[in-house]
């Protein structure tokens, strides 16, 4: 999965990547994170501002309340690929 790359990136690289993703990529990020393991989620949240991290957590919780197919998750992750 695309977001597994996060595990091998430094904090500054993750922060730079998040800037590229920007607010326009948040819907894809939320969907992709639903299929990511806890380490990836933690690394991303660690490199966000507290407010942005809280907002992302809330969006993940909201998105998790509905069924999401693996295809949707994979499609969202693939949409984030060009930001790496």
N, C-alpha and C positions, 0 to 999 in steps of 0.2 A: 504494500500500500504506500502511496505517496508520502503520507505524513510520517512514516517510519524514519524518513530522512532527518526529521527533527531530533531524533535521539543522538545523531552524530554531529549536530551543529552546536557551535558555541552560543552563548547568550547574545552576543552582539549580532551574530548571523541571524538568529531567530528574530530579534527585534527588527532588523533590516527587512527580513522576509515579511513580518507582520505589517510593516509600513507599506510594502508593495501590495499586499493583499488589501489593505485599507478597509474602509467601511463598506465599500461596494462588494467585497468578497466575503463579508461576514455570513451571509446565508449559506454559502458553500462551505465555509469553515465550520459552521455549526453542524451541518449534515456530515461532513467528513469526520469530525471529532466524535460523532456518535458511533463510528466504527473503529475508532482508534483506542489503543490501550491507555490505561491510567497514566503511564509514564509520559506519553506524548501530550496528553491533556495537561498534566502538571507542568511540563516544560513550557508549554505555550502560555498558560496562565501566569507562571512565574515571570514571564517576560512582557507582561502587559501591565498597564497602570492598574491600581486597585479598582478604580471605577470601571474601566474597560473589562477587567477580569470579572467583576461582579455582573456586569451586563451580559457577558458571554455565558457565565454560569446560568443566569436566568433564562437565556435563550435556549441553552442545552436542556434545561429542565422542562421548558415549555415544549420543545421539539420532541423530547423523550416521552411525552404523554400520548403521542400518536404513533401508530405502527409505521415503520420506515423499512423499505426493502433494501437488501444488500446492493441492489442495482442503483438505487438512488444515492446511497452512500458512496459507492464507487464512482459514480458520475460526478458527484461533488468533489471528491478527492482529485479526480482527473482534471477538473476545472482549475484546481489550485496548482497543478504541476508547472504551468508556465511562470509562476512567481519564483520558482527555485532557481 
